[in-house]
Amino acid sequence: MAEHQDDSDNQYRRYDDEPSEESPLLQGSESTAWKNGARPATSIINQGSWRRMSGILLMMVISYLVIGGIVSYKRLSLPSPKSVVDARGPNDFSAEWAWQHLEQIAQRPHPINSRENLRIRNYLIQAVKDLQNEAHYVNRTVELADDHVKLTLTKNFLSATSRLEFYESSNVLVRVVGTEGRAEGSSTGRPEAVVVDAHFDSVLIGHGATDDGIGVSVCLEMIRNLIHHPVKHNVVFNINNGEEIGLYGAASFMKHPWAKDIKAFINLEGAGAGGRALLFRASNKALAGHYSKVGNSPHANVFGNDIFKLGLIKSGTDFSVYTAYNIPGLDIAFYSRRAFYHSLQDDIEHTSKGSVQHMGNTGLIALRNIADSDYLIKPKSIISSEASIYYDVAGLFMLVYSFNTYLTLNYNLLIVAPVFIAWAIFSAKRHGLTVAVVLRSYLAMVLSFVAAAVTSVAFVAFLNKVNPMLVYGEHWLAFIFFVFLCCTTIICVQWAWVKLELWLKGDMGPLELTLERIRVDTEQVANVGMVLFWWTLLIGATVLGRTREIGLFYFISWFVATSMISAYLSIYPKRRGTPWTLARLWINFLPLMMVLDIAITNMIAMSQTLVDGTPSFAIMALFALCALNCVMPLIPTIHRSANFKKMGQVSVFFTLALLISACIVFPYSAEEAPNKLVWRQIYDLDQDASLVTVKTMNRLEKIMDMIPEAKTRECGPDPVSNNALTQCIYKGADPKLVTESKKSGKEIIKSSVSKPEYHHETAGEVESESKTLVRTVHLKWTATDSRLCSVQFSPNSTLVHLKLAGFDEPDQDYKSEVAEAIRLGMVGFKREYDQIWDLEVAYKVEDKHAPALEGILGCLYDEWDQGEIPAFTNMKDHLPKWALLGGGKGPGLLTIQKKILV
């Protein structure tokens, strides 16, 4: 065997030494047939050995496993938490110290409409006062502000629906005065500041450990760090309340006097159960650049900006509020295990001190970089507001450059790549490398790409029917399936194309020599064609960057560059006989790492957004796109195997095995991917009826069969989510508050309507001559154990005015059609319990005898953990281990309502 192999290698070397011979794929149509011992090339194209094919396949698999392993390790590993003793330097963060605060914050659920929320606020105020005392001993200034903003909005920042909203702010505002900063009442120093934002309210049922207890705890440790290691400029901490019900905390801060000094912000958030904190949105290059200098653990990717632009994330953060006021900043958030986001599992047991340390490390250093720079004092006309491209490479280092730089780089590559292809053709012209040959190879790649894309979409649609929650619990299985599906499709297309080429040329020749020429020459042509292929995709990426500021495809620029290197190393005959398979894979190491990094981050971050209403088709299609970009660089290596048939058989086998697994696998698990349900109860005081609504993406009926109260139910598509979710409605147990009120005879919601007043419509300040009257009444009510109430009227009502006593009219900062907002009613939040609500209602009537306007008055309740909502407890106690109750969007786990006539 060894001797025969040496003879074969001598034949190949003889061929390399005779470059004037034309190869089967590069020869012209006038080539003559081989003489003695001739066999059609189409009959021997798949006669390459299993040994050669398996060796190349093994190298491909090992290379991808190594690259994926490096990325996965860096993404899943966390820094060791530091104690207060260890965190002595200005850039040292103590997760152990912050964790002590988190243990206090995440003891119980603390949504804004709960007494636990008040306890948390008082705890934070006392913690800041203790820090003020600590600052006093080292002659530093820490200020705690009163927050008495009363906010009036006509549009919720988390909703596209306009309605009138009244909110009494209860933020905890802290300012750490810098060495060149201005203190309260001082006439010296600079007022400019950066704000660090986190919210202390939790969702309805979660303990708020990662959303956003860690962010709040990090803020407290940052304050302590700045006391002992001051920065130049002021730092404001907006530890806000009401984020979960409409980003109210950030919106109300913008009406606080301190807001006028803010020039940048850092928002600390949680959208998962910990892991590494990701910089997923940045307003401009300068701020992203400050973040990039956070040491050896940066985690950032511009895809976060892009998926928000594309609408693939159905949630929002305070980033939206600050940017609406033209304040640039950074959005940093957890994203791992999103199934636990807004759920019962958002507790201290399901996160880690390592997560606190990572957010603290990156957030603190980024803050210090910004606060110690001149960024805050530069005029806006000088500071670049241009969007940027930013990403880290496996957490080792981070690259940041502006969109102009990105586009300029692309423009240069769009010019250089065709010049390189022309040079390659000229250099290898004597070996038969022509424009026509390169174009044919390029066409084969385009066909492969299109065929793989079409096949992927077809199987996305198929899996979306058979197992729509596949990516929710088994995202790795889904991604690997699409990798092998794309690989199989590409092998089939390339195989068919080579056979077509050889058949059209009628190539004949000795077995060994023909095999070698097929192996070498098709790989050489594929390398040059690959440059042209990536060049084509670069055109699309450049257009998206220029028109939409979509930078997600930054890796294509790298593929263009590395594919030119690969082509350069394959255009000379003597190099064609050397084993470049492994070399080619490692030439593409950096862009492959970037693509796999995007794929892995997407799998972790996006797969479990399905329960938020993101369509499973869109998520699986995103996985397929990542898989396709991972497989396309393998085309030259596939050609080198010299056996499309054997490689295709292996790929088909794995594809079928993975497909069967994807179809039958159970997508839920208690540890990583429980089926998350959204639960709501409405109790109608007039009807003395209680209705519970439960929503989820999949297998709801199976879950409802396990709930004793839900034996009788009505189920169907959920219209609110555009039928993306399924809902079931059933009669649940009466809330504890209702039961107690029946015993005591006390009204839960006690309301009254004043005597109506009438006047004609006004145009400006002048009363019109219209016969239409405007009826004005005052609706007053009190609510037991609730600080959050709403009044709803029919959208077709003739409302012209709604005003809650104590609140001003919406000002110009909140631009929306007030008339549209009024027609949908109002929602209001009071800072304290047991308050009197006084709502002025004005609407048009034809005469004084017109019937009263009908509406619904409802007050919301979120406290459940002491048995206040028995129907909720009943559901929670009977769920299977693979299901979990989540909070959903907005307030109101329980709504108690009554009809009103005004």
N, C-alpha and C positions, 0 to 999 in steps of 0.2 A: 504493500500500500504506500509506504513512504517513497519508494523509488518511483512508482507511477506518478505520485504527486509532484516529485521533483521534475520529471519529464514534462508534465503539464505546465509547471511554472516556467520552464525553459521555453516552451512554445509561446507562452504569454509574453515573455521578455523579448522573444524574437519579433513578436508582433509589435511591441512597443518600439523596437529599434527600427521598424520599417514603417514610419508614419505615412509614407506615400500610399499605403494600401488603404482602400476605403472600407469602412465597416458597414454591416448590413443596414443600420439605421441612418447612416450619414451618406451612403452612396447615392449617386444620381440614378435616374430611371434607366440610363443606358448601361448600367452594370451588367456584366455577363454572369451566367450561372457558373457555379463551381463544377469542376469536372468529375474526377473519380470519387466514389464514396459519397456522393451528394445526397443530402436529405433536406426536405423543406424546413426552413427555420420555424415555421408555425407548428411543426410537429415535435420540435425538440425544445421549445421555449420553456417548458415546465419540467425539464429533466434534471435541473439542478438538485444537488443532494439535500437530504434532510439535515445533514450536518451543517452545511453552509447556511441554510435558512434558519435553523434553530439557533445557531451561533449569533447571527445578526439579530434575530428576534430577542434573544436573551440580553444582548447588549442594549437594545432599545428599552426593554422592560426595566433592566437594572438602572439605566440612566434616568428614566422617568421616576423610578422609585426613590433614587437618591435625591433628585431635585425636589420631588414632592415631600420626601421625608425631612429635608432641610427646612422647607417652608412650613410644614405642619409643626415641626418641633418649635420653631421660632414663634409661631402663632399661638401655640397652646401652652408654652412654658411661661412662667411668671417669676418675677424677682422675689427674693427672700424679704420678708417684712423686717423693717428696722425698728429698733427700740428708740426711746428718747435719748438714751446715752450714745447710741450709734449715730444718730442724726444730729451731728454737731455743726456741720458746715452749712453755708448758705444754700447749697443745692441739695441738701440732704432732707429727705422727707421721712417722718416716722409713722408707719402704718399702725404700729402698736398703739400709739397715742390716739390716732384717729379712730381706731377700732373701739376704744372705750366709749367714745361718743356714739358710734354706730350701735352699740349694744343698748344704749338708752333710746335712741331714735326708732329702732326697729323692733321694739318690744311687742307692739300690737299694731293692727291697721289704724291709720290716722288720716283718713280722707278729710277734706276741708270742712265737711259738715259733720264733725264729730268732736266730742269733748277731749278725746286723745290728741286731736290736732292742737287744741289749746294748750294741753300739757307740754307738747313738743315745743311750741313757740316759747312758752315760759322757760323751758329748759335751755333753749338756745340763747335767750336773753341773759339768763344767769351765767351761761358759759362765756358769753362775750364780756360780761361785767368782770368775771374772774380774770379774763385776758387783759382787760383794762387795768386791773390792779397789778398784774405782772408787768405791763408796759410802763406803769408809773415808776416802778423800781429801777428801770433802765432808761428813764427819761425819754420815752417814746409816747406818741399820741395816737390813741385809738378812740374813735368817736362812734357812739351809738345813736342813731337818729330816730325820732318819732315818725311814724308812718300813718298819716291820717288822710290819705288820698281817697276820694270818692270818685270812682271811675264810671263814666257813662259811655257805652259803646253801641254802635249800630251794626257791628259785625264781629262774630267770634273768629279769632285767629285760627281756630282748628276746624272751622266749618265754612263752606261756601254759602250757607244760608244766612241772610240778613235778619236780625231781630234785635230788639232793644234789650240791652243788658246793663244792669246796675251792680256795681261791685265795690264793697268797702274793703280797702286794702289792709293786709295784716302782715306785711313783709318785715323781716329783721334786717335792717340796713346798718352796715358797719363800714367805717372808713379808716384805713391805716394811712396816716400822713407820712409821705416820703421825706427824705432829707432835703429836697428842694420843693416840697409840696406846701400847700396852703391849708392851715387848720381853720376850723370854724371860728368866725369872728376876727380872723387875722387879715391884715392888709398886705402882708408880705408872702412871698412864695408863689408858686405856679398852681393854678387850680386844676389843670388837665389831669385826667385819671383814666385808668382801665378798670372795668368792672368784671368781677368774677361772679357768675350766676349759677345758682343751683336752687332746687325747690324742695321744701320739707314736707309738703303734703303727699300722701300716697294715693293710690287708686282705691276704689271702694273696698276691696277685700284683701289687698296685698299689704304686707308689713312695710313695704317701701325700703327694703335693704339696699338694692341696687338702683331703684327708681324712686327717690334719688338720695337715699340715706348716705351712700358712699360719697356722692358729690358734696353733700352738706358737711360730712365729717372731714373731707379733704379741705373744704373752705376753712374750717376751724383750725386745722393744723397749719394751713397756709398763713393764717393770721398770726399764730404763734411764731412761725418761722420769720415773718416780716418784722415782728417786734424785736427779735434778737439779731436779725440780719437785714436791716432796712434797705429799701430801694430808693431811687431818685424821686420818682413821681408817686402821686397818691394812688392807692388801690382801694376801690369800693367793692364790698361784697353784698350782693343782693340775694340773700337767702330768702327766697320768696315763697308765697303761699298761693294756691289757686291755679297752679300750672296745669294740673290734670283736667280741669274743667273748662279750660279755654285760654291758657297762657296769660291769665289775668295778672299774675304777680309781676311779670316783666312789663306788661302793658301799663299797669298802674305806676311802676317805677318811672316810666317815661314822663309822668306828670309831677314827679318829685323834684324839688330844687336841685338835688345833686346830679340829676340826669344831664343838665346842661353842660357839665364838665366832662362827660364821658366821650372819649375818642376811640375806644376799642373795647372789645369784650371777649371773655372766654366763658363758654357755656359748658358745664359739666353735667352729663346726663347718663341715663341707663336705659338700654333697650334689650337687656338680656340678664342672665344670672351671673355676670362677671366676665372672667377671661381678661384679655387685654383691652385697654381703652383705645379706641380708634379715632383719629382725627378724620372725620368723614366729610366735613364741610369747612371751607376757608374762604373768606371774602376776597382776599387779594394776596399777591405774591409776598409782600413784605411781612405779613403776619404768618403766613405759612413758612417763610424763611426763619422767623424767630422760633417757631415750633421745631423746625428741623434740627436745631442745635440742642436737643434734649438729651444727648448722650448716646449710649449704645442700645437703647430700646425704643426708638421711634416706631410708631405704627400709624400710617397715614395712607390714604388712597383717594384720588380724585373721583373714583367711581361713586362715592357717596353723594357728591354734588350732582352727578349725572342721573342717578336713580331717582333722586327727588325731582329733578327736572322732567323726567320721563313718567312720573306719577306711580312708580312701582312701590313706594313706601306710603302706607295709609296712616301716617301719624305725623306729628310735628313737634318742634322744640322751640324754646325761647329764641333761638337763632332767628326765627321768622319775624319776631317782634323788633328786635334790635336792627335788623337789616331794613325793615320797613321804615325805620327812622334814619336811614342812611348811616348807621354806625357799623363799621366793619368788625369782623371777629372770627373766632374759631369755635367749632362745634365738636366736642370730644365726648364719646359715649361708649359704653359697653354694648356688645351685640351677641355674645355667645349664649347658646341655649335660650333663644327667644321664646320658646314654649313656656318658660317660667315668667316671662315678662307680663305684667299686669295680671298676676295670678296669686293663688294662695302660697305658691312656692317662692315668691319674692321675699324671702326671709333670710336671716343671718346664717342659717344652716346650709343654704344653697349658694353661698358666695364664699369668698376667701380673702384672707389678709393680703395674699399676693396681688389680687385685683386692686385692692386699696392702694398698695404700694406702687403699682404701675401707673394708675391714674394720678396718684400724688407726685410721682417722679416727673412724668411728662407735663402735667399741669403746672406744677410749681416752677420748673425750669423755664417753660414757655412764658409764664407770668413774669418771672424775674427778667427774662430777656427783653420783654416788651416794656416793662416799667423802668428799666435802666437805660433804655434807648432814647433817641430823640424822636422816635416815631410819633409820640403823643403830642409833641409841641410843634411839629411841622404843619404848615398850612395844608388844607385839603387839596389845594391846587398842585402841591408838590408831591404829596403821597400818591403813589400809583394805586388806583382802584381796580386795575386790570385783573381779571381772573387768571388763575395760574394752573399749571400742571404740577402735581406733587404726588409722590409715592415713595415708600421705602422699599428697599430690596432685602426681603427676608429679615427685617428688623436690624440689619447690620448698619446701614446708612440710608440717608434720605436724599432724594433729588427734588429740587424746586426750581421751576423756571416759568416765566410768563407765557401766556398764550401767544404773544407775538414771537417769542423765541421758539416756541413749539412750531408755529406756522412757518417761521423762517427756516428752521431745520428741515421741515417737510418740503418746503419749496426747493431747497438745495438738493435734497435726496431725489426729488422728482426730476431734477436736471441731471444729477450725477449718475443715477441708475441707468437711464438709456445710453449715456455715453459709455458706461462700463460694459453694457451688453454689446454695443457696437465694437468696442475694443476686443471683447472676448471672441466675437465672431471673426473679426479680422485676424486675431492671433491663431485661432484654430481653423482657419478657412481651409488650409491644405489638408486637414483631416476630415473635411466635409461638413463642418459646423457652419450652417448658412442661416440667413434670416428665416427662410421657410421652415427649416428644421426647428429652430427655436420657437417660432410662432406655433408650430404644430404641438410642441411640448407644452407651451403655454395654454393652448386651447384645451389640451387634455387635462391640465390642472384646473382650469376654469370649469370644465365639465365635471371633474371630480368634486370640486367645491360645491357646485350647484346641486349635483346628484346627492351628495352627503347632506346638504341643507334640506333638500326636499324630503329625503328619506327620514331625516331627524324630525321634521315637522309632522310627517305622517305618523311616526311612532309616538311623538308627543301627544298627538290627538288620540291615538289608540290607548296609551297609558292613562290619559286624562279621563277616559271612559272606564277603563278596567280597574285602575287603582289610583285615583286622583290625588291621594295624600301620600304617594310614594316618597316625594322629595321632602315631606314634612319630617318623617322619621328615619328614612333610609336614603339620605342625600348622597352618600358615598356610592351606594349601589346604583343609583340613578346616573350619577356622573360617569362611573366606569362603564356602564352599559352604553351610554352615548359615545364614549371614547371608542369602544370596540365596534359599535354600529358605524361610526364615521370611518374607522379604519377599514372595515369590510367593504363598505361602499367604494372607497377610494381605490382599494386593491382591485376590485372588479372592473372599475372604469379604466384604470391604468393598464391592466392586463388586456382588456378588450382593445384598447388603443394601440398597444404594441403589436398585438396580433394583426390588427388592421394595417398598420404600417408595413409589417413584414409581408403580409399577403399581397398588398398592392405592389410591392417591389419584387415579388417572386423570388425572395432570397433563398439560396441553396448553399450548402457548405459543410465541411467536416464538423462533426459534433462538438469536439472540445473547443475549437477555435470560434465557432459560431456562438456557443454559450458564453465564452469570455467576452466576445465583442458585444453581445446583447447586454451583459452585466455592466461592462465598463462604459460603453457609449450611451446607453440609456440613462445611466446615472449622471454622466457628464452633461448631457442635454438637459436633464431634469434640474441640475444645479443652476444652469443658466436660465432655464424657464422659470425657476422659482423666484429669481430676482424680479422678473417681469410680473409674476403673479403678485408678490408683495407690493410692488410698485403700483399695481392697479388698486389694491386695497388702500394703499396710502393716499391715493386720490380721494377715495370716499371719506377716509378719516380726516383729511385736510378740509374737505367741504363741510363736514359736520363741525369741525373745530371753528371754521370761519363763520358759519351761519348760525350755529346753535350753541357755541362754546361747549361742545361735548368733547372731553379729553380722555374718555375711557379707553380709547384705542391707541394710547401712546406707545404701546409695545410694538405696533406695526413698524414704526420708525426704526426700532432696534432690529426687527426681523429683516428689513431691507438692507441694513448695514451688514449684518452677519451672513445673510445669504450671498452678498457680494464676495465676502471672504471665502465662503465655501466654494463658490463658483471659481474664484481665482485659483484655489488649490486643486481644482479638477480639470483645468483646461489644457494642461500639458500632457502629452502622451505618456511620459515616463512616470508621471504622478498618478496616472489612471490605474496602474496596476498595484498601487500600494493600498493597504487596508485603511481607508479613510472613514469607515463607518462610525467608529467610536469618536474619532476626531470631529466629524461633522456634528454629532450630537453635542459635544462639549463646546464647539464653536457657537452653537445656539443656546448655550447654557443660560446666559443672562435673560434673553427674551422669553425662553421657555419658563424660567423661574418667575418672570413677571406674569405670564399667562396663567401658570398654575397657582400663583399667589392670588390673582383675581378670582380664579375658579374656587379655590379653597375658602377665601373670605366670603364669596357669594354663597357658597354652600352653608357656611356657618351663620351668616347674617340674614340671608333671604329665604332659606328653605322653610322656616317656621313663621313667615309672615302670612301664610295661607289663612290662618285663623283670624287674621285682621281684615280679611276680605280681598287680599291680593289673589288674582286668578292663578290656579295651579298651572294652567297652560303657559302663562307668561313666565313663571319660575322655571318650569321644565325647558322651555325654549331658551332661556338664559343659560341653563346648564349645557344644553346642546351646542349653543354658540361657543361657549368656553371650550367644550370638548373638541369641536371642529378646529378651532385655532390651535389647540394642542397637537392635533394629528397632522395637519397640513405640512408642517416642516419635515415629516417623515417620508415624504414621497421619494426623494432621491435614495434614501436608505432602503425603502421597499424595493426599488429597482435593483439594488445591489444584491438582493437575495437570490436573483437568477431563477426564482421559482414562484411565480404569482399563484399558481395552483395550490401548492403546499401551504404557503403563507395564508392564502385565502381560506383554506380548509380549517386551519387553526383559528383564524379570526372568526369564522362563521360559528365554529363550535362554542367559543367563549361568548359570542353574541347571543346565541340561542339559549345557552345556560343562564346568562344574566337576564335575558328577557323573561324566561320562565320564572326566575326568582323575583323579578320586579312585579310580575303579575300576581303572584300568590303571597308575597311577604305581607305580614301584618304591620301597618305603618306606625303603630303607637307603642309606647313603652312608658312605664312609670318613671324610669330613671332619667331619660333624656328627652322623650317626645310624647308626653301625655296629650290626649285629645282635649283641647281647651274649649270650654263652653262659656257662653255669655248668658248671665242670669238676670232677670228683672221681674219685679212684682208690682202690680198696680192694684190698689184697693180703692174701690168706688164707695164713698160714704152714702151716696144717694141710693145705690142699688144694694148696699151691704154685700158686695161681691168682691172676691179676690181672684185675680187672674195672674198666673205666672207664665212668662215667656222665656224659653230656652233656645239658644241658637248655637249652631256649630257648622263645621264644613262637611262632616261625614259621619256616618254610623250613629246618627242621633236616635233613631228608633230603637236600636239595640240597647242604647243607654237608658232610654226612657222606660223600657220594659223592666228595668231593675228598680225603678222608683215607685214605691207603693202609692203615693198620692197621684201619680201620673198615669194610672191605668186607663182612665178616660181622658182623651186628649185629641186635639186637632193639629195635624202636622202638614207642612207644605213649604214651598220656597219663601224666602224672606225678601219682601219687596224693598226694604230699606237698603239692603246690600246689592240691589239689582239681581236678586236670585242667586248670588254667589254662595250664600249660606242657606241652611235649612232651619226652620223654626218649628217648635211645638208649643202649644198653649194648653194649659190645664188649670183647674181650680186648686189653689194652694191654701194652706192653713192661714188663719187670720194673724196679722202681726200682733205682737204682745201689747203694743200701744193701743190697738183697737180693742183687744180683750179687756184691758184695764179701764178704758173709757166707757165701755158698756156697763161695767160693774159700778163705776162711780157716777155715771151720767154726765161726764165732762166732755165738752166738744173738743176734738183734736184741732180742727181748724174752725175758728169762730170768726165770722165775717159779717159786715154790715155795709149798706149802701146809703149814701147821703141823698137828700132831696135834690132832684136834678135842677140845673140852671140852663137857660136857653139864650142863645145869641145867634145872630146871622154870621155867615162866613166873613172872613176879613181878607183883604188883599193888602199885604204888608201890614200897616198899622191902621188901615182905614176899613171900616165895616162896609161890606158890599151890599148891593141892593137885591141880592138873590133871595128868593123866598125860602130856600133851604135853610133849615135851622141846624145848629150844632148843639147837641145835648151834652152837658158836662156833669159828671157825678164823681164822687170820691168813694172808692172801694177801700174799706179798711178791714184788716184782719190780724189775728194773732195765731201763731202756730206752736203747738206743743213740741218741744225737743227738736226744733228744726231752725236752721239759719238760712235755708235755701228754698225759695219758693218761685213759682211761675204762674203766669196767667196767659191763657191761650184763647184766641178768638178765631172765627172762621176767616180764611184768607180772603173771602169775598165780602168781608164786613166793610162798613163805611168809616172806620176809625180815622181820625185826623190827628189825635194827640194822645200820648201816654207820658206821664211824668210821675216818678216816685219821689215822695217828699224827702228833702235833704240832699238830692242830687241835682246837678246842673244839667242843662241841655247838652247834647253831644257837641263838642267843639270841632274846629277845622282839622284837628289832628286825626279824627276818625271819619274819613270821608266815605260816605255810603248814602244810598237813597233812604232818607229817614222815613218817608212814607211807606216804602216797601217793608222796612223793618217793623214799623208800628203794626202793620196788618197781621203779622205773625205773633203779636203779643210781646211779652217781656219775661225775663228771668232776673232774679235779684239775689244777692248774697249780703247778709248782715254780719258784722263782725261779732256781735254778741247774741246770746239767746234771749228769748222772751221779749222781743221787740215788737212794737206796733208798726205795721206796714200801712202806708197811706198812698194809694195809687190814684192819681187823677186820670180819668178816662173821658175822652171827648170823641163823639161820633155824629155823623150826619143823620138827621131824621126829616121826614116830610112835614110833620107837624108834632105838636106836643102830645098827641094821643098815640103816637107810634109805639109799637111794642118795645120792651126792653131788649137790649143786646145780650145775647146768650154767650157764655164763655165757660171755661173750666179753670178753676183755681186748684193748684196742686202744690203740696210741699213735700220735699224729698228727705229721705232717711237712709243713712249709710252704716249705722252702727248695728252690727249683727253678732259679734263674737261673744256676747253675754246672753245669747238666746233671744234677742229682741225680734228677730225675724225667723220664726220656726220653719217656714216653708224652705228657706235657704238652708238651714241646718239639716233639715230632712233630706234635701237633695245631696248635700255634701257628704252625709254619713252613708249614703247608699250607692255612691258612685263606684264603678270598678277602678282597680288600681291604675289602669291606663287612661283614665279620664280625670280632668281637673277643672275646677271652676275658675274662670277669669273675670276680670272686671269690665271689659269692654270700654267703650268711649263715653266720657261725660259722667255727670253725677247721677245719683238716684237709683241705688239698689232697690229701694222701695219708694214708690210714689203713692201718697194718700191724697185723693182728689175729691172735689165736689163741684156740682154745677152752680154757676152764679148767673144772676140776671141783673144787669146794670143799666 
